[in-house]
């Protein structure tokens, strides 16, 4: 499995679970758990356990109305720090199972108009978990370097949705979870061109949301990734991908929530380094190049992340 890690990028994908309206509307990457490397990798090799420990930093300072960026306001900022713990196990040559747990710290900074002093609100704790099963339709061989896998899974509402400030419940973008059980569908593939050290890859994923106990339902999310990886040596390669994300409008008590939903397009450069056969280090940067959002929304300015992969063969 470690050779796949070296060739597939953007292992810190931020999930758009939109929030309830605040001063600038919703904020990207609000509640729940980010979709990570499982959305880009095929099945894990049989009798192999793969661990992924990751850190992701999401800085939100851009305000969009439709496709126009009309404000970059230092008075209002959002920061999301995420620690991610992923485990994948290969049950057979075609079937594997993946779990993802995360710990998140969310920070919101704004300036009080009355006094001009900054106010910082912070929540911290366990976020939602993900369970995913993948099945390989095509597996890579010496003759054919094509791989194709399908997957399905659920998100489990481990994260709290009850955070308050001075007795008032915080908006959804500051909650640690979505509070709902959601479904995930996945298609991921890659193709090598041996002996040329180039790999093309892509994935499609869809998150089907449900209503939480408060009557709030985040919009469904569709994610498409297309990219390439080039190996300069056996221990290092560079990746470049594009990531398109669409989210539907949120609903509260079956009514549409203003300033939620939209389209995002990111350019994601990354680098993978494999100092030892069973260990891979990855760094990536997500740069938004196009956004077309419903209403006025505070959204991501950039995302950066680090990942450490380690695999163990149990045979």
N, C-alpha and C positions, 0 to 999 in steps of 0.2 A: 504493500500500500504506500510505502514511503516514496516510491518513484512517482506516484500520482501527485503527492503533495508538492513535489518539486516542480510540477508542471501546471498546476491549477492555481489561479490567483484569488485575490480579493477575499481573504478568509475572514474578514470582518465586515460582513454586510449588515448594515443598519436596517432594522425592520421599521416600517412606517406604521406605527399604531397611533392614529391621530388623537388629539386631545380635545377637550371641551374648550369653548372660546375663552380667551383672555384678552388683554388689551390689544394685542396684535393678532388675535385669532389663535389657531392651533400652532403647535410646535412639532416639527418632524422628530421622529424617534422618541416618542413619548413613553407609553407604557409597554410592559411586556418584555420579552426576551428577543434580542437580535437574532435573525437567521444567519448562521455562520457557515463554516466550511462544509457541513453536510449538504448544503444547497449547491455545492460545486464539485464534490468528489463522488466517485463511484463506490461500489461495495468494497468492504474491507476483506482482505485475504483470509481464507479459512484458518481457524485456530490462532488468529492474531488479534491482540488487543492494541488499540491505538488511542493514545491520550493527546489531548490538545488543551493547553493552558494559554489563554489569551487575555490581552488587555486592549480596550478600545476607548478612545477619547473622542467625543463628539462636541464640537463647538458650534453654537447657534447664535448668530448675530445679524443674519440677513433677513430682511423683511420684503416679501413679494406680494404684489397684487396682480393676479393673473401671471403673465410672463414678464412683468416689469418690476425691477428692483427699485423701489422708490425710497428706501430708507435703510441706512446702516447705523443703528442707534446704539452708542455705547451705554446709554442709560438702561437698556434692557438686553440682557444676555442670558443664555442658557448653556450649561455644561453638563454632560452626562459621562460619567466614568463607569465602565463595565469590566468586571472580571468574569471570565467565562471558563467553564470546566466541561470539556466534552470527552466522552468515551465511546469508542466504536468497537464492536466485536464481530468477527467473521464467523457466522454459524456454519456456512458451507461455501462452496466455490462461487455460488450465485447469491446467497442470502446473507445479509448483515443487519445489525441493529445498532442504533445510535441514541445516546442520551445527552442532553445538554442542560446544565445547571448554571445559573448566573447570579452574581451579586452586583448591585447597582447603586451608585450614588448620583442623585440628581440635584443640581443647584440652579436656582433662579435668582438673578440679580436685577433689581430695578431701583430707580431713583424716586424718592417720595417728592411729589410736586410741592407739597406744603413747606418742607424744610430743606430740600435739595440734598438730603443725606441718602446714601445707598442702603437698600434693604436686601438682605440675602436670606432666602428660604432654602432649606436643604432637607432631603429625605434620603434614607440609606437602609439597605436591607436586601433580602433574597427576592429575586424576580421570578417570573414564570419559568417553568421547565418545559422541555421538548422531548418527545419520544418519537423516533422515526424508524421505520423498517424499509430497507432497500432491496431490490431484486435486480440482478444483472441480466439483461436481455442479450447483450453481446459482451464477451470478455476478451481482453487483449492476449494475443499469441505471438509467436515468432513470425508467423506468416502475415497476420493481420493485427494492426495496432489500433483498431477501432474498439471503443467501449461505449456501451449505452445501458443506462440503468433507470429504473422507475422507482418511485418511493411514495409512501403515504405515512401520515403520523398525526399526532395531536399536540397541542400546547396545553399544559396543565396549570391552572391559576394558583401557583404557589405565592405569588407576590401580593402584598397587601394593597387594598384600594380604600383604606380608611384613614389615611394621613390627614391631620388637621393642623391648623394654625389659629391659635386663640379661639378655639372652639368652632371654627369654620372649616369645613372640608375643603382641602386643596383640589384644584382642577385635575383632570385626568392626566395631563402631561407631567405632573409631579408625583403621581402615584407609582408604586413599584411594580404593579402588575395590571393586567387588563381585566381581571376578575371573571374571565369567561373561558370556556373550553372551545378551542378552535381546531379546525381540520387543516391539514397540509397535504398538497399534492406536488409531486416533483418528477422532473425528467432531466437527466444530466448525461452528457456525452463528451467524448474527446477522440481525437485522431492524431496519431503520430506519423512521421514521414521518414523513418529510419532508412539510411544512415544520417539524413539531414536532421540536425538537432532542433527541430521546430515541432511544436504541438499546438493544435487548434482545439478549443474547448468551448462549450456553451451549456447553458442550463435554463430551464423554465420552472418556475414554482408559483403556486397559488395558495394563498391562505384564506380559508373560508371562515368568517368570524360568526360568533353568536352573541346574544344579549347577556350582559352580566346582571348581578342581583340588583343593581341600581337602575336597570332599564336602559343602560347605555350599550350601544353596539358600534364598535369601530368598523370602518369601511373595509371591505375585502381588499387584499393586496395581491397584485400580480408583479412578478419580478423576472426579468430576462437579462441574461449575461452572455456576452460573446467576447472572446479574446484569444490571445496567443502567448506562448511561452518559448523563449529561445535559450538553450543551454550553452554557455560559454566554456564550461568545463564540467566534470562529473560532480563537482561540489557547489556550483553556483549557476543560477539562471535568473533571467529578468522576465517579468510578465507585464502585459499591458492589456487591459480589458475595458469594455464599456458596460455600464449597468443601467438598464431602464427599469423604472419602478412606477407603477400606477396604483393609487389607492382610491377607493370609492368614498363617497360622502358618509360621515358618521350619522348615526340616528340615536335620538334620545326620546324615550316614550313614543317610538314610532314616528317621530318628526325629524326632518333633516336638520343637522346642526350646521349653522353658518360657519364659513371659513375653515372647512375641512375637506380633505381630498385633493388630488391633483396628480401631476406627472413630474418626474424627476429623471434627469439623465446625468450620469457620473462618468468621469474618466478615472481609471484606477491603475496607476503604476505600482509595481511591487518588486521585491527581490527575495529570493529564497537561497539560503545558505545551508549546506549539509556538511558540518564538520566531521560527523561520524555517520555510519551507515543507518543507524536507527534513530538519529536525531536530526531534525530540520528546524531552522529558525526562519521566520518570515516577518517582513515589515511591509506595510502598504499605506497608501495615502489615497483617500477618496476626494476628488475635486468635482464639484457640481459645474456642469457646463450649460445646462438648460433646465429651467423650471417653469411650469405653467400651473399655477395653483388656484384653487377656488377661493375667491375673496382675498382678504389680507391675512398673511401667515408669517410668523417667525419661523425660519427654517435653517437648515444646516449650512454653515459656511465652509467647513471641512471636517473630515474624519480621518484619524490616524490610528494605527493599531500594530501590535506586536503579538506573535504567536510562537509557542514552543511545542513541537510535535515529537512524540516519543512512541515507538512501537515495540511490542514484545511478541515474539513467536512462542506459543505454548507447546509446540510439538517438540 
